[in-house]
């Protein structure tokens, strides 16, 4: 790497050292989102994992405590475009949600996934809302993750009606004193451009969504141009992984380089738990993630934490992802 590329980070280190010495660094406007319940609240520092009921199986109740936000996958379409929840083992989910909530964890259910075909319009809105409420109430979920991918992002009236339903549900559950967390899990390329596919969804959930769990994987050579390095940083270039993680996240949390603006305190970087958990995007060296998160924190843009697909695949590797990154999150997240 060109030594000149270290200059911005050196400046960030100085800010960090000033802060540690009692001097006030540049202020950030980000505020930790409020809790809507005295019992459950999103933690300030988040290690989020997706969990599923198929192989490799992990009983939901056995998810390690370091995972403090669990997204249960998935509500998938029933053939008419309405996503429904069909777990392999209902009792595992019901008992697991109950156990995790008792341990102070936040457990939500995710809509969509890579193989989804969600299609919501005003004509089937009521059936979608009723199905979603029934699932939340039956299993005890504390909110919803929206993981629309492919054609489902723009299909039907998904960009307007789904946010409309989520707003209604959040207002309802708040009114009866229950938390209702809303997260979105877009692939990072869907946050880019004046007509970014997730732009209407995010705009229609402004003031309602809690977190963006952006997928920094499965995008191959896609990436971002870094003017300070005078080079293109692609997702699948492991030799510049730390620069990619920093530059892309910085662009998103500052709303630059043609990316939508997402406040840093509502943003999580999503990474694969293992080399087999995604087609590409696995981070070989944990130090690359630490470098990026440290730089973001030092410049006044600390992110909320990390997300992974998936807890199940992490379990196969002896929870390497969790053990690597929980301490880094503790040091450098909001």
C-alpha positions in Angstrom: 0.0 0.0 0.0 1.1 3.5 -0.7 2.3 5.1 2.6 0.3 8.2 1.7 -2.9 6.1 2.2 -2.1 5.9 5.9 -2.3 9.7 6.3 -6.1 9.9 6.9 -5.9 7.1 9.4 -3.0 8.8 11.3 -5.2 11.8 11.7 -8.0 9.6 13.0 -5.6 8.0 15.5 -4.8 11.5 16.8 -8.5 12.2 17.4 -8.8 9.0 19.2 -5.8 9.7 21.4 -7.1 13.2 22.1 -10.4 11.7 23.2 -8.7 9.2 25.5 -6.7 12.1 27.0 -9.9 13.9 28.0 -10.1 16.2 24.9 -13.3 16.4 23.0 -13.2 15.1 19.4 -15.4 16.3 16.6 -19.0 15.9 17.7 -21.4 13.5 16.1 -25.1 14.0 15.8 -25.9 10.3 16.1 -27.9 9.4 19.1 -28.6 5.9 20.4 -32.2 5.0 19.3 -34.6 5.0 22.3 -36.0 1.9 24.0 -39.7 1.3 23.7 -39.9 -1.1 26.6 -38.3 -1.3 30.0 -37.8 -5.0 29.5 -36.4 -5.2 26.0 -34.2 -2.7 24.1 -31.7 -3.0 21.3 -28.3 -3.0 22.9 -25.9 -0.2 22.0 -23.3 -2.6 20.7 -24.7 -5.3 18.5 -23.6 -8.7 17.3 -26.5 -9.8 15.0 -26.9 -13.2 13.5 -29.4 -14.8 11.2 -30.7 -18.2 12.4 -32.5 -20.9 10.4 -34.2 -24.2 11.2 -32.6 -26.3 8.5 -29.2 -28.0 8.4 -26.8 -27.4 10.1 -29.2 -27.4 12.9 -28.7 -25.4 16.1 -31.5 -25.3 18.7 -32.7 -21.7 18.8 -32.4 -21.7 22.6 -28.8 -22.7 22.3 -27.7 -19.6 20.4 -24.7 -18.2 22.4 -25.2 -15.2 24.5 -22.8 -13.0 22.6 -25.4 -12.8 19.8 -27.8 -10.2 21.2 -29.9 -9.6 18.1 -31.2 -12.8 16.4 -33.1 -12.7 13.0 -35.1 -15.9 12.5 -35.3 -16.8 8.8 -37.6 -16.7 6.9 -41.2 -15.8 6.2 -41.4 -16.9 2.6 -44.1 -16.6 -0.1 -47.0 -19.1 -0.1 -47.3 -19.0 -3.9 -49.5 -15.9 -3.9 -46.8 -13.5 -2.9 -47.8 -13.4 0.8 -44.8 -14.4 3.0 -45.7 -17.0 5.7 -43.7 -18.6 8.4 -43.3 -22.4 8.1 -40.7 -23.5 10.6 -39.4 -27.1 10.5 -39.9 -27.3 14.3 -42.5 -24.9 15.7 -41.7 -25.9 19.3 -38.0 -25.2 18.8 -38.9 -21.7 17.7 -41.5 -21.0 20.4 -39.3 -22.3 23.2 -36.2 -20.7 21.7 -37.7 -17.3 21.4 -39.0 -17.5 25.0 -35.5 -18.6 26.3 -33.6 -15.9 24.4 -36.0 -13.2 25.5 -35.7 -14.3 29.1 -32.0 -13.8 28.7 -32.5 -10.3 27.5 -31.9 -10.9 23.8 -33.9 -9.4 20.9 -35.4 -11.9 18.6 -37.1 -10.9 15.4 -38.4 -12.7 12.3 -37.1 -12.0 8.8 -39.1 -11.6 5.6 -37.7 -12.7 2.3 -34.2 -14.0 1.7 -32.4 -14.8 -1.5 -35.0 -17.2 -2.9 -38.1 -15.1 -2.1 -40.9 -14.0 -4.5 -42.7 -11.5 -2.2 -45.4 -9.6 -4.0 -47.6 -7.2 -1.9 -50.1 -4.8 -3.2 -53.0 -2.8 -1.7 -55.3 -5.7 -2.6 -53.5 -8.2 -0.4 -52.2 -5.8 2.2 -54.7 -6.8 4.9 -53.9 -10.5 4.4 -50.2 -9.8 4.6 -50.6 -7.7 7.8 -52.8 -10.3 9.4 -50.4 -13.1 8.6 -47.5 -11.1 10.0 -49.3 -10.2 13.2 -50.4 -13.8 13.7 -46.7 -15.0 13.3 -45.4 -12.3 15.7 -48.0 -13.1 18.4 -47.8 -16.9 18.1 -44.0 -17.1 18.3 -43.3 -14.1 20.5 -41.1 -12.2 18.0 -40.2 -8.6 18.9 -40.2 -7.2 15.4 -39.4 -7.8 11.8 -36.3 -7.8 9.5 -37.0 -7.0 5.9 -34.6 -8.9 3.6 -36.0 -8.3 0.1 -33.6 -9.4 -2.6 -33.7 -9.7 -6.4 -37.0 -8.9 -8.1 -38.8 -8.8 -4.8 -37.3 -5.4 -3.9 -39.4 -3.6 -6.5 -42.2 -6.2 -7.2 -45.8 -5.1 -6.9 -46.1 -2.3 -4.3 -43.5 -3.8 -2.0 -41.6 -0.5 -1.7 -44.7 1.3 -0.3 -47.2 -1.2 1.1 -44.7 -3.3 3.1 -43.3 -0.2 4.9 -46.9 1.0 5.4 -47.8 -2.3 7.2 -44.6 -2.2 9.3 -45.4 1.4 10.4 -48.9 0.3 11.4 -47.6 -2.7 13.3 -44.9 -0.6 15.2 -47.6 1.9 16.2 -49.9 -0.8 17.3 -47.3 -2.7 19.4 -46.0 0.5 20.9 -49.6 1.4 21.9 -49.9 -1.8 24.0 -46.5 -1.4 25.5 -44.6 -4.0 23.5 -41.3 -3.4 21.5 -41.3 -3.7 17.8 -37.9 -3.6 16.2 -37.6 -3.0 12.4 -34.4 -3.8 10.6 -33.6 -3.9 6.9 -30.9 -6.2 5.3 -30.1 -4.8 1.8 -27.2 -5.9 -0.3 -24.9 -2.9 -0.4 -25.4 -2.3 -4.1 -29.1 -1.7 -3.5 -28.2 1.4 -1.4 -26.4 3.1 -4.4 -27.6 5.6 -6.9 -30.3 8.2 -7.2 -32.8 5.4 -7.9 -31.3 3.0 -5.4 -33.9 0.1 -5.0 -34.0 0.4 -1.3 -34.4 4.2 -1.3 -38.2 4.2 -1.3 -38.3 1.5 1.4 -36.0 3.4 3.7 -37.7 6.7 3.1 -41.1 5.2 3.8 -39.8 3.8 7.1 -38.0 7.0 8.2 -38.5 7.4 11.9 -39.6 3.8 12.2 -36.7 1.6 11.2 -34.1 0.9 13.9 -31.1 -0.7 12.0 -29.7 -1.3 8.5 -27.9 -4.7 8.3 -26.2 -4.3 5.0 -24.8 -7.3 3.2 -21.2 -6.8 2.3 -21.1 -10.2 0.4 -22.2 -12.0 -2.7 -21.4 -9.0 -4.9 -18.1 -10.3 -6.4 -16.1 -7.5 -8.0 -18.6 -4.8 -7.2 -17.3 -2.1 -4.8 -16.4 1.5 -4.5 -13.9 4.0 -6.0 -11.6 5.5 -3.3 -10.3 8.8 -4.5 -7.8 9.2 -1.7 -6.2 5.9 -2.7 -6.8 6.5 -6.4 -8.1 3.0 -6.9 -11.2 0.9 -7.1 -11.8 -1.3 -4.1 -13.8 -4.4 -4.9 -15.6 -6.6 -2.4 -13.7 -9.8 -3.5 -10.2 -8.2 -3.3 -8.8 -9.7 -0.1 -5.5 -7.7 -0.4 -7.5 -4.4 0.2 -10.3 -5.8 2.3 -9.8 -3.3 5.2 -9.8 -0.4 2.8 -12.9 -1.7 1.2 -14.8 -2.2 4.5 -13.8 1.3 5.6 -14.5 3.2 2.4 -17.8 1.6 1.6 -19.1 2.0 5.2 -17.8 5.6 5.3 -19.7 6.4 2.1 -22.9 5.0 3.5 -22.8 6.6 6.9 -21.9 10.0 5.4 -24.1 9.7 2.3 -21.3 10.2 -0.1 -20.0 8.5 -3.3 -23.6 8.2 -4.5 -24.7 6.0 -1.5 -27.8 6.6 0.5 -27.2 8.2 3.9 -27.7 5.8 6.9 -26.7 7.2 10.3 -23.7 5.3 11.7 -25.6 4.5 14.9 -28.2 2.6 12.8 -25.7 0.7 10.6 -24.2 -2.8 10.9 -21.8 -4.3 8.4 -23.0 -7.8 7.3 -20.4 -10.5 6.7 -20.4 -14.2 6.0 -19.7 -16.4 9.0 -17.5 -18.8 7.0 -16.2 -19.3 3.5 -19.2 -21.5 2.7 -21.8 -19.2 4.1 -21.9 -17.0 1.0 -20.6 -17.1 -2.6 -18.0 -14.5 -1.7 -17.2 -11.7 0.8 -15.7 -13.7 3.6 -13.1 -11.7 5.6 -10.0 -13.8 6.1 -8.3 -11.5 8.7 -10.3 -10.2 11.6 -7.7 -7.4 11.8 -9.2 -5.9 8.6 -12.6 -5.5 10.3 -10.9 -4.1 13.4 -9.0 -1.6 11.3 -12.1 -0.4 9.5 -14.2 -0.1 12.7 -11.4 1.7 14.5 -11.0 4.2 11.7 -14.8 4.8 11.6 -14.9 5.3 15.4 -11.9 7.7 15.4 -13.5 9.9 12.7 -16.7 10.2 14.8 -18.7 7.7 12.8 -18.7 4.5 15.0 -21.1 2.0 13.6 -23.5 -0.1 15.8 -21.9 -3.5 15.2 -21.8 -6.5 12.8 -24.3 -8.9 11.3 -23.6 -12.4 10.0 -25.2 -15.0 7.8 -25.4 -17.2 9.8 -25.3 -18.3 13.4 -25.8 -21.9 12.2 -22.7 -21.8 9.9 -20.8 -20.1 12.6 -21.5 -23.0 14.9 -19.9 -25.4 12.5 -16.6 -23.4 12.8 -16.7 -23.4 16.6 -18.3 -19.9 16.6 -15.1 -18.4 15.1 -17.0 -15.4 13.8 -18.5 -14.6 17.2 -15.2 -15.1 19.1 -13.3 -13.0 16.6 -15.7 -10.1 16.4 -17.5 -9.8 19.8 -14.4 -8.1 21.4 -13.9 -5.8 18.4 -17.5 -4.7 18.6 -17.1 -4.1 22.3 -14.1 -1.8 21.6 -15.2 0.2 18.6 -19.0 0.1 18.1 -21.2 2.9 19.3 
